[in-house]
Amino acid sequence: MAKAKYFFALSGTLLVIGIAACVHNGGLSYGIDFKGGVLVKVKFLQTPNVDAIRTDLAARGLGDSTIQSVHDISSSNSNELQIGLPEKGQGDEALQAGKATIIAALSQSFPAPPAGKLNFSDNSTTPSLLAEYLTGKDPLTLGVTAGDRYKQIAQQLADFRDKSRSGIISDIGDLSNSGVPAPVVASVANGFYAGPFAVRDVELLGPKWERN
């Protein structure tokens, strides 16, 4: 206790230095959890190079984005990243813009997707979209008798992707292991591709003080 005043003086000095540094740097730097923004979860076939992805984002003016690995407790490797982008709008427009920005940045490190095809593992490839696609192509030539058959097949394909392949397909031909008829797999291969990564979820966060 005899030296308490010295420790109080030291604490006060450090506090003043901290405040001065904060003012000099323009204030506190809040993450998107406080300021709001878009969280994009991306699944990869292989463990991603976080440093390379951070460089790609910075090259597109997104140096203030955040990257966090999403770990699976059942595996020593993490093939999923959660990328946070600062708030740049509201609603579906902001969600789609954030997703497009991430895909554009990642495409600098990965091969360009086939023109006119959709990523089968992407979150936008829903059972309803697959059912609509198959109904239009009608690979089983069911015609007006198709009924709910293609809805069932679409759900079967989505379940195979999400439950048996952890959300990402490495080869469209692998869909033959889902139990759907071969003509369906061939039809899906004409409209979809299996990419090295896929967006699995997109979430819009408002400022923390608004959420509270």
Beta strands, then each sheet from edge to edge (+ up, - down):
strand 1: 37-44
strand 2: 66-69
strand 3: 80-86
strand 4: 118-119
strand 5: 192-193
strand 6: 197-205
sheet 1: 2+ 3- 1+ 6-
sheet 2: 4+ 5+
end
